[in-house]
Amino acid sequence: MVRSLSFVMALVLAACSAAAPKATTPPPSTTAASTTATGPTTTTTEPPPSVRLYLSGMPEPLTVLVAGLYAHAHASDPLDVPPGLEALIATLEPGKGQLTVRAAGAVGDLFGTRIAVVTAGEDVILAVADPIWRIVGAKLTRFGLPASYGGEPKFLLIVGSDARPGEDPLRSRADSLHIVALAPSTGSGAIVGIPRDSYVTTPDGLTDKFTHVLSRRGADTLLATARDLTSLPLDGYILTGFEGFTGLVNSFGGFVFDVPFAMADTASQAFFHVGEQVFNGAAALAFSRNRHLKGGDFTRSFDQGLVMLAGLRAVRVLSIRRLPALLELLTEHTSTDLDAEQLLTMAASIYELDQVPNVVADGTPDTVNGSSIVRLTDDAYATFEDLADATLDSP
């Protein structure tokens, strides 16, 4: 049951007082005056910092936790926070006077774990309850701190399988394979497509097209193969099929997409004129599937990256407080091995990105036993190496 705002405020102020150094001076609202033997002098002592937080509708333990974060940041006291944030807070000058913070938040549920996003102006605080609430990321702009959303850079494998309705996306071919790199503290990121016919070797010794690894070995082996192939510490995967992809786009409400060139492909049902138009799920799938193009699957992989970028832009238009609901929607239409904390911090990182280059790993066509394949070139491996810091210096 939600307590009254005044009750929550009492808890918050009590927590802030407990967090502050023990006062040896009069209460914060007063100053101290003293007289010495050499004559009357007045010495004003700055009161210890205090925080007044206005945050209603949130679980009380989370409200107190957020208030504690601001109190410690305001006082530059050490705090148990995500990697990087404690060091940044330690560089601040001690706060002075009372800090008033007006915040708003939203709570959701992922895999039985509660998640929350709290905003106060440009500040963002991420938290999870498993089962006790804890802060997993923060961007305290008012203190000059960049986003610190856990370890980074973050690397995610995005997989689109060719599973039709009724088929298992986790046991179908992988038609779309992309690595998304994120470094929220610097605002850098990138999307790198990997041709589906790339000739790869799995950790258990299977040599085959990358697309077949999913159908023959499963998603975990696909992820392990991608790690070996790229030498990148991929955090996990998000995977969906035709039905999940169209359902996700439709549930989201579609998005505006700038079609780069006209299409008329009967195989994928991709019929589009040049320029901006609103894509629903069917249109986004048709555009993403068309490979009867100059450049074949390389062009299709690049186009799929364009669709992903359009989706990211559509998300960024919305308030970051919508993330709990958006992530609930995402998990309804996809499969993933990421936990709630990873999904939350990765999704929040999207809001920090500046320019996001979209490239496809280089390769040359070849054949093996009469089957067409792609052999990745040295340039492809150079791209993967370049991506290690979540940037592409030479896309």
Secondary structure as the mmCIF struct_conf table of DSSP 4:
data_model
#
loop_
_struct_conf.conf_type_id
_struct_conf.id
_struct_conf.beg_label_comp_id
_struct_conf.beg_label_asym_id
_struct_conf.beg_label_seq_id
_struct_conf.end_label_comp_id
_struct_conf.end_label_asym_id
_struct_conf.end_label_seq_id
HELX_LH_PP_P HELX_LH_PP_P1 VAL A 2 SER A 4
HELX_RH_AL_P HELX_RH_AL_P1 LEU A 5 ALA A 19
BEND BEND1 ALA A 20 ALA A 20
HELX_LH_PP_P HELX_LH_PP_P2 PRO A 21 ALA A 23
BEND BEND2 THR A 25 PRO A 26
TURN_TY1_P TURN_TY1_P1 PRO A 28 SER A 29
STRN STRN1 SER A 34 THR A 36
TURN_TY1_P TURN_TY1_P2 ALA A 37 THR A 38
STRN STRN2 GLY A 39 THR A 41
HELX_LH_PP_P HELX_LH_PP_P3 GLU A 46 PRO A 49
STRN STRN3 SER A 50 TYR A 54
BEND BEND3 GLY A 57 MET A 58
HELX_RH_AL_P HELX_RH_AL_P2 GLU A 60 ALA A 75
TURN_TY1_P TURN_TY1_P3 SER A 76 SER A 76
BEND BEND4 PRO A 82 PRO A 82
TURN_TY1_P TURN_TY1_P4 PRO A 83 GLY A 84
HELX_RH_AL_P HELX_RH_AL_P3 LEU A 85 ALA A 90
TURN_TY1_P TURN_TY1_P5 THR A 91 THR A 91
BEND BEND5 LEU A 92 LEU A 92
HELX_LH_PP_P HELX_LH_PP_P4 GLU A 93 GLY A 95
BEND BEND6 GLY A 97 GLY A 97
STRN STRN4 GLN A 98 ARG A 102
STRN STRN5 ALA A 104 LEU A 110
TURN_TY1_P TURN_TY1_P6 PHE A 111 GLY A 112
STRN STRN6 THR A 113 ALA A 120
TURN_TY1_P TURN_TY1_P7 GLY A 121 GLU A 122
STRN STRN7 ASP A 123 ALA A 129
BEND BEND7 ASP A 130 ILE A 132
STRN STRN8 TRP A 133 LYS A 139
HELX_RH_3T_P HELX_RH_3T_P1 THR A 141 PHE A 143
TURN_TY1_P TURN_TY1_P8 GLY A 144 GLY A 144
STRN STRN9 SER A 148 SER A 148
BEND BEND8 GLY A 150 PRO A 153
STRN STRN10 LYS A 154 SER A 161
HELX_LH_PP_P HELX_LH_PP_P5 ALA A 163 ARG A 164
TURN_TY1_P TURN_TY1_P9 PRO A 165 GLY A 166
BEND BEND9 GLU A 167 GLU A 167
HELX_RH_3T_P HELX_RH_3T_P2 PRO A 169 ARG A 171
BEND BEND10 SER A 172 SER A 172
STRN STRN11 ALA A 174 ALA A 183
TURN_TY1_P TURN_TY1_P10 PRO A 184 GLY A 187
STRN STRN12 SER A 188 GLY A 193
TURN_TY1_P TURN_TY1_P11 ARG A 196 ASP A 197
STRN STRN13 SER A 198 SER A 198
STRN STRN14 TYR A 199 THR A 201
TURN_TY1_P TURN_TY1_P12 PRO A 203 ASP A 204
BEND BEND11 GLY A 205 GLY A 205
STRN STRN15 THR A 207 LYS A 209
HELX_RH_AL_P HELX_RH_AL_P4 PHE A 210 ARG A 217
HELX_RH_AL_P HELX_RH_AL_P5 ALA A 219 THR A 230
STRN STRN16 GLY A 236 THR A 240
HELX_RH_AL_P HELX_RH_AL_P6 PHE A 242 PHE A 252
TURN_TY1_P TURN_TY1_P13 GLY A 253 GLY A 253
STRN STRN17 PHE A 255 VAL A 259
BEND BEND12 PRO A 260 PHE A 261
STRN STRN18 MET A 263 ASP A 265
TURN_TY1_P TURN_TY1_P14 THR A 266 GLN A 269
STRN STRN19 ALA A 270 PHE A 272
BEND BEND13 VAL A 274 VAL A 274
STRN STRN20 GLY A 275 PHE A 279
HELX_RH_AL_P HELX_RH_AL_P7 GLY A 281 ARG A 289
BEND BEND14 LEU A 293 LEU A 293
TURN_TY1_P TURN_TY1_P15 LYS A 294 GLY A 295
HELX_RH_AL_P HELX_RH_AL_P8 GLY A 296 VAL A 317
BEND BEND15 LEU A 318 LEU A 318
HELX_RH_3T_P HELX_RH_3T_P3 ILE A 320 ARG A 322
HELX_RH_AL_P HELX_RH_AL_P9 LEU A 323 HIS A 333
STRN STRN21 SER A 335 THR A 336
BEND BEND16 ASP A 337 ASP A 337
HELX_RH_AL_P HELX_RH_AL_P10 ALA A 340 ILE A 350
TURN_TY1_P TURN_TY1_P16 TYR A 351 GLU A 352
STRN STRN22 ASN A 358 VAL A 360
STRN STRN23 GLY A 363 VAL A 368
TURN_TY1_P TURN_TY1_P17 ASN A 369 GLY A 370
STRN STRN24 SER A 371 LEU A 376
HELX_RH_AL_P HELX_RH_AL_P11 ASP A 378 ASP A 386
HELX_RH_3T_P HELX_RH_3T_P4 LEU A 387 ASP A 389
TURN_TY1_P TURN_TY1_P18 ALA A 390 ALA A 390
BEND BEND17 ASP A 393 ASP A 393
#
